[in-house]
């Protein structure tokens, strides 16, 4: 009798062990394979880059990170002295051209301001256009955060303020030829410029996201009640946030003029949206990059994530705890 009872106990233990092994071993394998099958029908995602400015460190510097799709790994590829931002990578993925300027209104910068190019292969950077030369183009002060790179990294749109009481004066400067001219941007039309690409200006006017064509003069209104927006490379989609709301992100279809909520932060987290490139897009327009922040008394816990628009799922590709850095994405050429 005791032997039979002992055998039954062993059988039950074995059965329970097998049951608990299924969800921890077999099921995850099935889900993993299913996810891989879904990904096969998706456009391939390209590698992407983001910048982390360590402004509280000495010396001040910006770290350039790369997320490598094939290796499924994020790693540092180099550093640029000072605050390197609003970067654009050229179409051949050889270099990133951006601006080195002021974030905290530094009167005596540790590194010379200007247009800077970082070469990915060699890991070195050089100044293409100095701050001193930029100040000879126009009166007023340079708004570094609202100046942009375009034309495959060969053109810079320099934003000046305090000029003839006009809100937005831009000088378009060709880094190859040295040609410069005033960019055709409606003076005072936008309270903030979100981005400038080839002949197109995206801005926010009274909480309405607006597209302005510099060639034709056409002004097109899109999403309303917006605080910040990030436009896909083909300009068919944009993700935006609402004023005072750091918990939600909304997707707007430019063609259908429809919007819907796609992302909601956790109860103890929020989305980073302070900078012009706090979020970014893959070339295909099917993957959206963003930063989720868990604020702390000193520093924040950071997660860089990728949202798949078709599967409606996000995955984390980089974590930094107790960070005091400023995170921004690098824009694709031709965006």
C-alpha beads as a LAMMPS data file, in Angstrom:
LAMMPS data file: protein, C-alpha beads

335 atoms
334 bonds

1 atom types
1 bond types

-500.0 500.0 xlo xhi
-500.0 500.0 ylo yhi
-500.0 500.0 zlo zhi

Masses

1 110.0

Atoms # bond

1 1 1 0.000 0.000 0.000
2 1 1 2.761 2.390 0.947
3 1 1 4.681 1.519 -2.229
4 1 1 1.579 2.237 -4.356
5 1 1 1.057 5.564 -2.600
6 1 1 4.716 6.458 -3.137
7 1 1 4.403 5.654 -6.848
8 1 1 1.340 7.885 -7.180
9 1 1 3.167 10.767 -5.502
10 1 1 6.083 10.359 -7.908
11 1 1 3.704 10.331 -10.875
12 1 1 1.979 13.537 -9.683
13 1 1 5.328 15.257 -9.104
14 1 1 6.442 14.249 -12.586
15 1 1 3.172 15.450 -14.132
16 1 1 3.300 18.818 -12.333
17 1 1 6.947 19.259 -13.346
18 1 1 6.073 18.639 -17.015
19 1 1 3.130 21.093 -16.848
20 1 1 5.318 23.865 -15.413
21 1 1 8.036 23.193 -17.971
22 1 1 5.687 23.794 -20.924
23 1 1 5.125 27.546 -20.523
24 1 1 8.739 28.212 -19.638
25 1 1 10.318 26.277 -22.468
26 1 1 7.994 25.097 -25.256
27 1 1 5.582 28.037 -25.439
28 1 1 8.237 30.781 -25.627
29 1 1 9.878 28.912 -28.487
30 1 1 6.588 28.869 -30.400
31 1 1 5.990 32.584 -29.799
32 1 1 9.529 33.359 -30.912
33 1 1 9.023 31.467 -34.163
34 1 1 5.669 33.157 -34.719
35 1 1 7.248 36.590 -34.280
36 1 1 9.939 35.667 -36.766
37 1 1 7.278 34.650 -39.303
38 1 1 5.547 38.002 -38.887
39 1 1 8.828 39.833 -39.385
40 1 1 9.397 38.036 -42.704
41 1 1 6.420 39.877 -44.173
42 1 1 7.668 43.222 -42.920
43 1 1 10.009 45.593 -44.771
44 1 1 13.509 45.036 -43.374
45 1 1 14.457 47.553 -40.721
46 1 1 17.711 49.424 -41.242
47 1 1 20.364 50.139 -38.637
48 1 1 19.772 53.399 -36.838
49 1 1 21.815 55.831 -34.773
50 1 1 21.101 58.010 -31.766
51 1 1 23.034 60.645 -29.836
52 1 1 23.494 60.997 -26.078
53 1 1 24.834 64.339 -24.885
54 1 1 26.695 64.130 -21.576
55 1 1 26.456 67.828 -20.777
56 1 1 27.111 67.438 -17.062
57 1 1 30.313 65.491 -17.601
58 1 1 33.741 67.068 -18.012
59 1 1 34.721 67.406 -20.753
60 1 1 31.264 67.717 -22.321
61 1 1 30.724 65.284 -25.177
62 1 1 28.104 63.508 -27.276
63 1 1 28.200 59.725 -27.594
64 1 1 27.042 58.242 -30.905
65 1 1 25.307 54.859 -30.623
66 1 1 24.327 52.436 -33.359
67 1 1 21.628 49.796 -33.233
68 1 1 22.830 46.998 -35.518
69 1 1 19.874 45.015 -36.875
70 1 1 21.896 41.946 -37.895
71 1 1 23.671 41.694 -34.556
72 1 1 20.571 42.825 -32.635
73 1 1 22.907 44.920 -30.536
74 1 1 23.388 48.572 -29.586
75 1 1 26.941 49.854 -29.177
76 1 1 29.000 53.038 -29.174
77 1 1 30.622 54.042 -32.470
78 1 1 32.310 57.278 -31.408
79 1 1 32.194 60.608 -29.601
80 1 1 32.030 64.242 -30.586
81 1 1 33.126 67.041 -28.257
82 1 1 30.336 69.331 -27.043
83 1 1 26.620 69.193 -27.831
84 1 1 26.303 67.494 -31.243
85 1 1 22.658 67.425 -32.365
86 1 1 20.104 67.560 -35.219
87 1 1 22.235 65.073 -37.119
88 1 1 21.563 63.583 -40.536
89 1 1 23.312 60.470 -41.839
90 1 1 24.144 60.495 -45.540
91 1 1 22.567 57.953 -47.917
92 1 1 25.763 55.867 -48.156
93 1 1 25.973 55.641 -44.334
94 1 1 29.473 57.139 -44.331
95 1 1 29.079 60.107 -42.019
96 1 1 26.710 62.062 -39.800
97 1 1 26.500 65.825 -40.294
98 1 1 25.049 67.903 -37.477
99 1 1 25.362 71.054 -35.417
100 1 1 27.522 71.673 -32.395
101 1 1 25.919 74.482 -30.446
102 1 1 24.442 75.570 -27.174
103 1 1 21.969 73.592 -25.097
104 1 1 22.493 75.224 -21.710
105 1 1 23.421 78.695 -23.055
106 1 1 27.120 78.146 -22.512
107 1 1 28.988 81.454 -22.782
108 1 1 32.388 79.797 -23.027
109 1 1 31.944 76.508 -24.885
110 1 1 34.487 73.760 -24.398
111 1 1 34.370 72.972 -28.135
112 1 1 33.974 75.383 -31.035
113 1 1 30.397 75.812 -32.261
114 1 1 29.509 75.202 -35.893
115 1 1 28.520 72.549 -38.436
116 1 1 30.346 69.302 -37.643
117 1 1 30.738 66.053 -39.571
118 1 1 31.493 62.727 -37.881
119 1 1 33.001 59.974 -40.055
120 1 1 31.707 56.557 -39.034
121 1 1 34.594 54.519 -40.438
122 1 1 37.420 56.518 -38.852
123 1 1 35.570 57.744 -35.770
124 1 1 36.841 61.297 -36.230
125 1 1 35.032 64.622 -36.632
126 1 1 35.755 67.946 -38.300
127 1 1 34.200 71.409 -38.438
128 1 1 32.772 72.224 -41.871
129 1 1 31.441 75.686 -41.047
130 1 1 32.511 77.700 -38.014
131 1 1 30.294 79.615 -35.656
132 1 1 32.241 82.785 -36.427
133 1 1 31.570 82.480 -40.151
134 1 1 27.886 81.668 -39.586
135 1 1 27.462 84.931 -37.669
136 1 1 28.586 86.916 -40.726
137 1 1 25.635 85.655 -42.781
138 1 1 22.894 87.444 -40.849
139 1 1 22.324 89.740 -37.898
140 1 1 20.893 88.272 -34.726
141 1 1 21.714 85.207 -32.673
142 1 1 21.745 81.614 -33.854
143 1 1 19.066 79.300 -32.491
144 1 1 21.023 76.060 -32.452
145 1 1 18.138 73.760 -31.562
146 1 1 16.088 75.057 -34.502
147 1 1 18.816 74.831 -37.146
148 1 1 18.828 71.807 -39.439
149 1 1 20.845 69.698 -41.886
150 1 1 19.501 68.606 -45.292
151 1 1 20.366 67.529 -48.852
152 1 1 22.243 64.361 -47.877
153 1 1 24.215 66.264 -45.245
154 1 1 25.377 68.935 -47.701
155 1 1 23.121 71.823 -46.719
156 1 1 22.500 73.612 -43.440
157 1 1 19.484 75.760 -42.574
158 1 1 20.676 78.238 -39.942
159 1 1 17.980 79.771 -37.746
160 1 1 18.476 83.354 -36.552
161 1 1 16.342 85.219 -34.038
162 1 1 16.178 88.862 -33.048
163 1 1 16.263 89.896 -36.716
164 1 1 13.940 92.742 -37.697
165 1 1 11.331 91.439 -35.237
166 1 1 10.791 88.414 -37.474
167 1 1 10.332 85.089 -35.688
168 1 1 11.939 82.754 -38.200
169 1 1 14.783 83.834 -40.437
170 1 1 16.748 81.008 -42.039
171 1 1 19.884 81.125 -44.128
172 1 1 20.279 78.144 -46.417
173 1 1 23.992 77.384 -46.884
174 1 1 25.391 74.825 -49.335
175 1 1 28.439 73.150 -47.759
176 1 1 29.741 72.051 -51.190
177 1 1 29.538 75.312 -53.128
178 1 1 29.370 77.943 -50.387
179 1 1 26.183 79.357 -51.909
180 1 1 23.824 80.909 -49.389
181 1 1 20.432 82.563 -49.460
182 1 1 17.552 83.412 -47.191
183 1 1 15.253 80.433 -46.926
184 1 1 11.679 81.161 -47.956
185 1 1 9.971 80.616 -44.608
186 1 1 6.899 82.708 -43.726
187 1 1 8.079 85.183 -41.102
188 1 1 6.266 84.791 -37.828
189 1 1 3.944 82.085 -39.149
190 1 1 5.223 79.381 -36.845
191 1 1 5.733 79.532 -33.141
192 1 1 8.136 76.644 -33.566
193 1 1 9.838 74.928 -36.493
194 1 1 9.790 71.142 -36.148
195 1 1 11.984 70.212 -39.092
196 1 1 13.288 71.386 -42.453
197 1 1 14.031 69.027 -45.305
198 1 1 14.563 69.773 -48.981
199 1 1 12.220 72.712 -49.742
200 1 1 9.757 71.712 -47.003
201 1 1 9.232 73.246 -43.576
202 1 1 7.233 71.506 -40.861
203 1 1 6.095 73.680 -37.978
204 1 1 3.464 74.212 -35.303
205 1 1 1.200 77.248 -35.553
206 1 1 -1.257 77.620 -32.646
207 1 1 -1.021 73.880 -31.859
208 1 1 -1.687 72.904 -35.498
209 1 1 1.000 70.917 -37.328
210 1 1 1.627 72.665 -40.635
211 1 1 3.560 71.776 -43.777
212 1 1 4.965 74.632 -45.854
213 1 1 6.341 74.105 -49.373
214 1 1 9.096 76.676 -49.982
215 1 1 8.864 76.276 -53.779
216 1 1 5.128 76.712 -54.265
217 1 1 4.213 78.612 -51.113
218 1 1 1.502 76.052 -50.296
219 1 1 0.591 75.737 -46.613
220 1 1 -1.141 72.524 -45.550
221 1 1 -2.603 71.932 -42.089
222 1 1 -2.527 68.440 -40.572
223 1 1 -3.007 67.290 -36.961
224 1 1 -4.463 69.686 -34.405
225 1 1 -3.945 70.158 -30.670
226 1 1 -0.307 69.099 -30.973
227 1 1 2.797 69.887 -28.959
228 1 1 5.543 68.046 -30.843
229 1 1 5.583 65.936 -34.021
230 1 1 7.964 63.552 -35.780
231 1 1 7.461 63.126 -39.527
232 1 1 8.185 59.954 -41.506
233 1 1 10.704 60.196 -44.347
234 1 1 8.033 59.952 -47.067
235 1 1 5.819 62.479 -45.198
236 1 1 2.826 60.118 -45.228
237 1 1 2.735 59.629 -41.452
238 1 1 3.621 61.528 -38.338
239 1 1 3.588 60.753 -34.641
240 1 1 2.683 63.615 -32.328
241 1 1 2.080 64.456 -28.690
242 1 1 -0.470 66.804 -27.159
243 1 1 0.294 69.862 -25.000
244 1 1 1.000 68.905 -21.401
245 1 1 0.607 65.169 -22.085
246 1 1 3.813 63.151 -21.755
247 1 1 2.014 59.810 -21.472
248 1 1 0.516 59.300 -24.930
249 1 1 1.606 59.353 -28.573
250 1 1 -0.703 59.572 -31.570
251 1 1 -0.270 58.427 -35.167
252 1 1 -1.599 60.713 -37.900
253 1 1 -2.096 59.539 -41.501
254 1 1 -1.434 62.546 -43.737
255 1 1 -3.421 61.151 -46.692
256 1 1 -6.542 59.966 -44.877
257 1 1 -6.264 62.701 -42.202
258 1 1 -7.051 60.109 -39.542
259 1 1 -5.418 59.893 -36.141
260 1 1 -5.319 57.255 -33.429
261 1 1 -3.501 56.635 -30.185
262 1 1 -0.699 54.099 -30.510
263 1 1 1.530 54.390 -27.443
264 1 1 0.840 54.877 -23.756
265 1 1 3.585 55.184 -21.167
266 1 1 3.547 53.171 -17.946
267 1 1 2.193 54.622 -14.716
268 1 1 5.702 55.584 -13.600
269 1 1 7.203 56.521 -16.985
270 1 1 6.812 59.231 -19.626
271 1 1 7.903 59.868 -23.201
272 1 1 10.865 62.092 -24.004
273 1 1 9.757 64.831 -26.419
274 1 1 11.820 67.883 -25.548
275 1 1 14.151 67.827 -28.565
276 1 1 13.389 68.114 -32.282
277 1 1 14.640 64.566 -32.861
278 1 1 13.553 62.955 -29.578
279 1 1 11.870 60.337 -31.788
280 1 1 12.730 59.021 -35.239
281 1 1 11.642 56.850 -38.161
282 1 1 13.047 53.993 -40.186
283 1 1 13.239 54.608 -43.951
284 1 1 10.347 52.188 -44.576
285 1 1 7.987 54.170 -42.360
286 1 1 6.991 50.961 -40.576
287 1 1 9.255 51.340 -37.535
288 1 1 9.130 54.246 -35.114
289 1 1 11.888 54.958 -32.580
290 1 1 11.231 56.657 -29.258
291 1 1 12.552 57.086 -25.712
292 1 1 10.689 56.114 -22.541
293 1 1 11.871 57.734 -19.315
294 1 1 11.510 56.768 -15.658
295 1 1 12.344 60.004 -13.797
296 1 1 14.407 59.796 -10.623
297 1 1 15.566 62.358 -8.071
298 1 1 18.997 62.334 -9.713
299 1 1 19.060 61.215 -13.335
300 1 1 16.556 58.956 -15.094
301 1 1 16.245 55.376 -16.241
302 1 1 16.123 55.389 -20.047
303 1 1 14.764 52.865 -22.530
304 1 1 15.223 53.326 -26.278
305 1 1 12.435 51.439 -28.030
306 1 1 11.259 50.496 -31.515
307 1 1 7.540 50.385 -32.303
308 1 1 6.395 48.152 -35.169
309 1 1 3.397 49.846 -36.827
310 1 1 2.050 46.595 -38.291
311 1 1 2.355 44.305 -35.296
312 1 1 1.625 47.205 -32.892
313 1 1 4.368 45.980 -30.583
314 1 1 7.403 47.681 -29.075
315 1 1 10.737 46.232 -28.107
316 1 1 13.573 47.750 -26.117
317 1 1 16.994 47.963 -27.800
318 1 1 18.925 50.013 -25.244
319 1 1 18.751 50.629 -21.483
320 1 1 20.644 53.193 -19.451
321 1 1 20.066 53.560 -15.721
322 1 1 20.630 56.713 -13.696
323 1 1 21.271 58.629 -16.898
324 1 1 21.767 62.385 -17.012
325 1 1 22.242 62.468 -20.772
326 1 1 20.082 64.042 -23.502
327 1 1 18.837 61.524 -26.093
328 1 1 18.181 62.339 -29.763
329 1 1 17.896 60.270 -32.948
330 1 1 19.821 60.786 -36.185
331 1 1 17.632 61.533 -39.201
332 1 1 17.909 59.644 -42.467
333 1 1 19.206 61.407 -45.574
334 1 1 16.449 62.683 -47.793
335 1 1 13.993 62.867 -44.901

Bonds

1 1 1 2
2 1 2 3
3 1 3 4
4 1 4 5
5 1 5 6
6 1 6 7
7 1 7 8
8 1 8 9
9 1 9 10
10 1 10 11
11 1 11 12
12 1 12 13
13 1 13 14
14 1 14 15
15 1 15 16
16 1 16 17
17 1 17 18
18 1 18 19
19 1 19 20
20 1 20 21
21 1 21 22
22 1 22 23
23 1 23 24
24 1 24 25
25 1 25 26
26 1 26 27
27 1 27 28
28 1 28 29
29 1 29 30
30 1 30 31
31 1 31 32
32 1 32 33
33 1 33 34
34 1 34 35
35 1 35 36
36 1 36 37
37 1 37 38
38 1 38 39
39 1 39 40
40 1 40 41
41 1 41 42
42 1 42 43
43 1 43 44
44 1 44 45
45 1 45 46
46 1 46 47
47 1 47 48
48 1 48 49
49 1 49 50
50 1 50 51
51 1 51 52
52 1 52 53
53 1 53 54
54 1 54 55
55 1 55 56
56 1 56 57
57 1 57 58
58 1 58 59
59 1 59 60
60 1 60 61
61 1 61 62
62 1 62 63
63 1 63 64
64 1 64 65
65 1 65 66
66 1 66 67
67 1 67 68
68 1 68 69
69 1 69 70
70 1 70 71
71 1 71 72
72 1 72 73
73 1 73 74
74 1 74 75
75 1 75 76
76 1 76 77
77 1 77 78
78 1 78 79
79 1 79 80
80 1 80 81
81 1 81 82
82 1 82 83
83 1 83 84
84 1 84 85
85 1 85 86
86 1 86 87
87 1 87 88
88 1 88 89
89 1 89 90
90 1 90 91
91 1 91 92
92 1 92 93
93 1 93 94
94 1 94 95
95 1 95 96
96 1 96 97
97 1 97 98
98 1 98 99
99 1 99 100
100 1 100 101
101 1 101 102
102 1 102 103
103 1 103 104
104 1 104 105
105 1 105 106
106 1 106 107
107 1 107 108
108 1 108 109
109 1 109 110
110 1 110 111
111 1 111 112
112 1 112 113
113 1 113 114
114 1 114 115
115 1 115 116
116 1 116 117
117 1 117 118
118 1 118 119
119 1 119 120
120 1 120 121
121 1 121 122
122 1 122 123
123 1 123 124
124 1 124 125
125 1 125 126
126 1 126 127
127 1 127 128
128 1 128 129
129 1 129 130
130 1 130 131
131 1 131 132
132 1 132 133
133 1 133 134
134 1 134 135
135 1 135 136
136 1 136 137
137 1 137 138
138 1 138 139
139 1 139 140
140 1 140 141
141 1 141 142
142 1 142 143
143 1 143 144
144 1 144 145
145 1 145 146
146 1 146 147
147 1 147 148
148 1 148 149
149 1 149 150
150 1 150 151
151 1 151 152
152 1 152 153
153 1 153 154
154 1 154 155
155 1 155 156
156 1 156 157
157 1 157 158
158 1 158 159
159 1 159 160
160 1 160 161
161 1 161 162
162 1 162 163
163 1 163 164
164 1 164 165
165 1 165 166
166 1 166 167
167 1 167 168
168 1 168 169
169 1 169 170
170 1 170 171
171 1 171 172
172 1 172 173
173 1 173 174
174 1 174 175
175 1 175 176
176 1 176 177
177 1 177 178
178 1 178 179
179 1 179 180
180 1 180 181
181 1 181 182
182 1 182 183
183 1 183 184
184 1 184 185
185 1 185 186
186 1 186 187
187 1 187 188
188 1 188 189
189 1 189 190
190 1 190 191
191 1 191 192
192 1 192 193
193 1 193 194
194 1 194 195
195 1 195 196
196 1 196 197
197 1 197 198
198 1 198 199
199 1 199 200
200 1 200 201
201 1 201 202
202 1 202 203
203 1 203 204
204 1 204 205
205 1 205 206
206 1 206 207
207 1 207 208
208 1 208 209
209 1 209 210
210 1 210 211
211 1 211 212
212 1 212 213
213 1 213 214
214 1 214 215
215 1 215 216
216 1 216 217
217 1 217 218
218 1 218 219
219 1 219 220
220 1 220 221
221 1 221 222
222 1 222 223
223 1 223 224
224 1 224 225
225 1 225 226
226 1 226 227
227 1 227 228
228 1 228 229
229 1 229 230
230 1 230 231
231 1 231 232
232 1 232 233
233 1 233 234
234 1 234 235
235 1 235 236
236 1 236 237
237 1 237 238
238 1 238 239
239 1 239 240
240 1 240 241
241 1 241 242
242 1 242 243
243 1 243 244
244 1 244 245
245 1 245 246
246 1 246 247
247 1 247 248
248 1 248 249
249 1 249 250
250 1 250 251
251 1 251 252
252 1 252 253
253 1 253 254
254 1 254 255
255 1 255 256
256 1 256 257
257 1 257 258
258 1 258 259
259 1 259 260
260 1 260 261
261 1 261 262
262 1 262 263
263 1 263 264
264 1 264 265
265 1 265 266
266 1 266 267
267 1 267 268
268 1 268 269
269 1 269 270
270 1 270 271
271 1 271 272
272 1 272 273
273 1 273 274
274 1 274 275
275 1 275 276
276 1 276 277
277 1 277 278
278 1 278 279
279 1 279 280
280 1 280 281
281 1 281 282
282 1 282 283
283 1 283 284
284 1 284 285
285 1 285 286
286 1 286 287
287 1 287 288
288 1 288 289
289 1 289 290
290 1 290 291
291 1 291 292
292 1 292 293
293 1 293 294
294 1 294 295
295 1 295 296
296 1 296 297
297 1 297 298
298 1 298 299
299 1 299 300
300 1 300 301
301 1 301 302
302 1 302 303
303 1 303 304
304 1 304 305
305 1 305 306
306 1 306 307
307 1 307 308
308 1 308 309
309 1 309 310
310 1 310 311
311 1 311 312
312 1 312 313
313 1 313 314
314 1 314 315
315 1 315 316
316 1 316 317
317 1 317 318
318 1 318 319
319 1 319 320
320 1 320 321
321 1 321 322
322 1 322 323
323 1 323 324
324 1 324 325
325 1 325 326
326 1 326 327
327 1 327 328
328 1 328 329
329 1 329 330
330 1 330 331
331 1 331 332
332 1 332 333
333 1 333 334
334 1 334 335
